[in-house]
Every structure is written in structure tokens, then in C-alpha cells.
Amino acid sequence: MKHKQATQTPVVLWFNEISKHDIALAGGKGASLGEMTQAGIPVPPGFVVTADCYFTFLEHAGLKEWTRNLLAGLNPNDSKQLADVASQIKTAITRAEMPLEIADRVRQAYREMGGGVVAVRSSATAEDLPEASFAGQQTSYLNVEGEDAVITAVQSCWASLFESRAIFYRAHQGYDHMAVGLAAVVQKMVQSEVSGVLFTVEPVSSDKSKIVIEAVWGLGEAIVSGSVTPDYIVVDKENMRILERKVSVQDWKLVRNPNFNWDKEYTNVKYPVPEEDRARQKMEPDGIMELAKLARVIEDHYDVPQDIEWAWEKGKFYILQSRPVTTLRDEEVEEIQKITATVILSGAGASPGVDSGPVRIIHSPSEIHRVMKGDILVTEMTTPDFVPAMKRAHAIVTDKGGRTCHAAIVSRELGIPCIVGAGRATTVLKEDQVITVDGGAGKVYAGRIATAKKEKTEAARRIRTATRVYVNLADPELADVIATRHVDGVGLLRAEFIIAHYIREHPRHMLEEKRGDEFTDKLAAGLLNFASAFDPRPVVYRCTDFKTNEYRGLLGGEKYEETEENPMIGYRGVSRYVRERDIFKLEIEAIKRVRQKHKNLWVMLPFVRTPLELSLVKQVMEEEGLRRTNGLKLWIMVEVPSTVILLDKFIDVGIDGVSIGSNDLTQLILGIDRDNSKFADVFDERNDAVMWAMERTITTCVKRGITCSICGQAPSFFPDLTKKLVEWGVTSVSVSPDMIDRTREIVATVEQELGKLPPQTEG
């Protein structure tokens, strides 16, 4: 049965009412579960208490300003003060009364679902996205039973937004504490006999031909936390053959605590695995094949590799969560490094790379202050509380865990070597002992070993290219880290992530509430992170390009956005700026504020359709005081075919450069929905028509003396295309962070072949 909600901001949304576009209301987990439910994936039934309810609760309880003021004077590096403030806020939230209309609707939904035992999971509005790192800051509650218990669990999820680790993380990443929202997922609890995690890509080597499955007896929290070393299974994705299988001995499993109630601390308890099962494989071949085929269906639906949590109960598989893999690497870059030194410890290679440093053995989060920059973090297993230390470490080694545990996933996000499941690392290794960690091979060596691979990486960072290599970015938290890389600037800074996950509200909604300055302040704060981190290198900011369906997902958006049959070619890009000048003015003001401090912030206009439209937008910008003076460069995106055909006329209006948006340009030239997996084999930037369009764009820019860039993965994936781009005279390419070094190597090789730049390095 599909439940209807009369209000514009519903208290409850059922999974079959939610899609991947509803992150602002349902959070990352909720949106994913809804998307899979609608796609027919076997997801345990449930509903989402929307993020709007959390904000309503804070207002109703009078906690919003009180919390803001309490956090305003906080020094997040003072552990004692941090713990005290976190405790005060969590206590206040859990003790406050939930608004009656919210509580009644949640109770009703729980009854409609049939009651029983459920899981209540936190679903933050910015988690589980390709740009978002270190999910798991908030808490989830398992084995919840009864209406009162569900209400308590939902409130406890809200309170977990203010765990010490979550406050610390937001403070150091520049998040506005009060802008982050949280939805609560209420879902039928699966009492899994076997559970685990799988990747539809080999997570260490990024081999897309393989599916990697990890499995444990009992509930899956043991595998995610890394407290149990799982069975490890590799399946050939194409032929559905088992390529590798390693069985781990498991002495205990997590099961539901039969005596659990809300006065107890633990919802799950460790239970001995029967002697005859401890060394037995967790999954039979037929079950492995069934799960692998289901994983392939999910990957085909999303059209990108997936990280999937699964459970098996009473002869049936259930999918508990699926999210995109955010740590893919280029296989060609990850060469096998052969080290001939003596191995002193082995485990599972969880994050590739080789690095050396002194051992720092940490047994609990209270000791993480001992980890200094350059240390090797050695511990039993990591939790989200370890993240500040993980960022300082040069490598990580854990006693327990598999390739999909917390330590493995975060290490891949940080790009540092990691070995998990080493068994005796905390006892074999000694404090201050200098070791070398090979995260790809899963081996630890005594002493500091210079490696050819590391030397090659250092050499790659000194490669010079005439063609600039820029990076595509969206999340302000990554700015400082990526700015340390050998990159010439930001070629595509997307506005949408800042707005969707730091501001969250529709700008028209904020204007009507006379809070336009708040929108500008938050946008400017996000842009400032990038401009200051990369100064004096350019940061090309692409102004907002929300489609109507995406704008509807912002708080208040349903009131202002029409439902379009095809938002991809609808009311988007600069068409909005002319028609809604008051909203565009907020964005212009944010740009002006940042440029007062950092002149390296440039502007790029998206989805421009006609020269007249460009002329009108330029007029608005100039009237609002944003002119091409003091180093400000104005670019446009070339993604609509009209910008290729009439490029000379666009240049005549007055611009400094263009950036080819190869994804949209390919889509519109070939008439293919780029998100439709049925056309994946046809969607190709190297199609003759698309190549003609790119050549015409670049050569026209060269003739007219303006810069020409391209943003997207194509230059990294297709060296033959990169060669053509450089031959035609492209001035820069902009790629994702993981492709920076690879792209520079490709560009340098092509330039040397063309005689454009002699092979040389900077000193």
C-alpha cells in the first residue's frame, strides 16, 4: 500500500515514496533504500522520519539558539570541554518532548508496518555521496521494539548529531552545526544468520571485473567495526565464477540481546559460535552466486560500482544499504611494487601505497592525541573516533577487520596505505619502531625502505606540462588536502554540493523569510575554503545549475519548483539568473565577498543556450558590481550544441574562456540520457560527432585567443582523446582528485610526442 501525505513537509515517507533524489528529506541511507525498493531490490520494509522533523523538533523544544550559543564558544581541540558540551546537548535533546503531531505520526507508521522488532538508523542529509567522506559519525539503534522505544530511538538518533566525534569533525571541516540535518530510518530488523559487505569492484585495485564479498556469522556490525575478520570471496563478475575464497575462524558472533530494553546499554551481545561452525565457510557456492547476481543488478541500476551491506535470514538475502564506491583508482597507476626485504607481519591489503614511519600503538580513542603527523597508527581496530588520528598517520595497521571495515574504507578515502586483519600487530610491533607498510601487498617490513614506486610518485609531482591540469571539486572539506597535490588549480568548483549539504534550503524560501543574507554568508564561507586553500592558483566557480527536481529536494523547494517531465533540458543554468535576479544577486554577493580577499576566484556560467541570454546575464552581473576587472575571468560551459555552433557570437559578447562539459555535450549531441544504463555502450565522448564539436570549440578558442578547458573523466580514461585535445590546443583539463597524477603523466607524454614541451622536471 502506498501511503499519501497531505502536507508539503511530511513527517513520514515510506520507502516506496522515496527515490535517490530525496536526500534533503530522507538523508543518504533513506534515499538509497527508497530507490532500491522502487527498483524491486529485496529491501526490508520501512519508512523514514524526515529531516524536516528534526529541525521542527529543535524549534519546538527551544533548543536551536541554545545549542548554537553553546557551540559558539567551544574549542573543539579541548577534549574535556568537547565531551562536556556534547553531553549537555545530547541530554537536552533526549529529554525534550517530541512535538505531538510528529510522535503520533511515527507511532501510527510503526503500527501500519506491523510493529515488531525494527532498526532505527541515522540518515544524515550529506552522507553516502561521492563527495562526502567519513560517514558513520552518527548512531543507529538495533532491535528496537514498541512504540515508545521507537520514539526514544528516533530522538536518540537526533541527539547523536552531537556526539563528540561529530562536533569535532564538523568544526574542523567548516560545517555549520545547525545546518546539518538528520532523518531517521525505521526498518524491519533482519536477525541475520550470515551477513556482510560486498563491493562490485575490487576495492584495493579498483578492478571492475570482480565482485568482493565478506561474510560473518550473525549480525553485520561485527564486520563493519572490524572486530571480526570475515571470510573473503572474490567472484568474476562476467562469468560468475568463484576466483578466490579464504575462510576465517570465527569464535563468536553478534546476536540480539534477548534481555534488551532501553535501560540496558547493549542491544546486541556476543554469542559463542558452535564449535563445528567456527572454521566452516559462511556461504555455500549457490548462495555466493545468488548474492553476486543481485549485486550486479544493483550496480546496473545505479550504473556505478556499489558498496553494499547485506544479510541472509531464513533462506533469503536482504539488502540493507547500497552506496557508490568513492575510492576508485586507476589500475594503470597502481603498479605492483616488489620489495625484497624481510616481512615481519602480514595481513589483508586494504588500501594501496607504501610508506614508512615510527609505530604508534593506540588501544582506545582516548589515546589518539599521541599520533603525530608521519606516524604509523597500529591498533586493534578503528572507529569514527579515530579519524583525526588517521588523518595525521602515514599508514595504518590493525589486528582485526577485513577490506570493507572502517579502517579500510577511511584509509582509501585518505589515500594512505592500510593493512587490516594482521592478527598480532599490537603485540609484535613495538612503540617507536620504524617500519614500512605496503598496503597493496598487505606486508609490514622492518626499517625505512625506499621504494621505486614512491620515488616515481615524487617524480610525477615534478612533471611540467604546458597544458594545465586542474581538479574538479565540490566539498569544502577536501580543499586543504587536494591543494597540497601537484595541481594547477580548480577547473570546476560545483555550487550544488555547498547549497544542498551546507545550506539545505531553497533560496526563494530563505528570501521570503528575509534570510537572504544567511544564504550568502554560507555560500561565501564555502567558496572561501577553496579560494584560500588554492591561492594564487585559479578556482573556477561554476554558478548554480540545479535542475527543478533537485531544487524541489531543498527545504521549501516544493512550493517554488514545477514538476518537469525532463528536468535535464528544463529550467536550469543561466535561464534562471535572468528570470530570478533576486536569487542570482545572493550568489553574486557571495562571489564579491570572497574576491575581496582572494582574486583567484573566477566565474563560470553553466548551461548557456543563446548569445542573448549570455548578454543579459552579463548585464545583471555588471549592474550588481561583478565585472571583468581586477583579474576576474568569466567562462561559460560548452555543453549545449548551440554554444559550439555559435561560439564566435558568444565570444563577441565578451568572455575569457570556455570549459567543455563533455558529459552533457555528448548527451545532447547523441540524444542519449547519460543516466540510462541501456545506452552505456553508445554513450562515448569519442563519437565522431562529439569529437567534431570539441575540435571546433578548441580551434575557435585558439583562433580568438581565449582559454579552453575540458572538465570530466574522459581525458584520463582515453589517452587517444587526450592526445587529440592537446593537438587541437586545449589549454587545460580538469579531472577528479584520484586522476590528477595519471592525467598529468598522460598529458606530459602526449606533449613530448608532439614536441610541445621537452621532457624536464622542476627541481
Secondary structure, 3 states (H helix, E strand, C coil): CCCCCCCCCCCEEEHHHCCCCCHHHHHHHHHHHHHHHHCCCCCCCEEEECHHHHHHHHHHHCCHHHHHHHHHCCCCCCHHHHHHHHHHHHHHHHHCCCCHHHHHHHHHHHHHCCCCEEEEEEEECCCCCCCCCCCCCCCCEEEEECHHHHHHHHHHHHHHHHCHHHHHHHHHHCCCCCCCCEEEEEEECCCCCEEEEEECCECCCCECCEEEEEEEEECCHHHHHCCCCCEEEEEECCCCEEEEEECCCCCEEEEECCCCCCCCCCCEEEEECCHHHCCCCCCCHHHHHHHHHHHHHHHHHHCCCEEEEEEEECCEEEEEEEEECCCCCCCCCCCCCCCCCCEEEECEEEECCEEEEEEEEECCHHHHHHCCCCCEEEECCCCHHHHHHHHHCCEEEECCCCCCCHHHHHHHHHCCCEEECCCCHHHHCCCCCEEEEECCCCEEEECCCCCHHHHHHHHHCCECCCCEEEEEECCHHHHHHHHCCCCCCEEEEEHHHHHHHHHCECHHHHHHCCCHHHHHHHHHHHHHHHHHHHCCCCEEEECCCCCHHHHHCCECHHHCCCCCCCHHHCCCCHHHHHHCHHHHHHHHHHHHHHHCCCCCEEEEECCCCCHHHHHHHHHHHHHCCCCCCCCCCEEEEECCHHHHHCHHHHHHHHCCEEEEEHHHHHHHHHCCCCCCHHHCCCCCCCCHHHHHHHHHHHHHHHHHCCEEEEECCHHHHCHHHHHHHHHHCCCEEEECHHHHHHHHHHHHHHHHHHCCCCCCECC
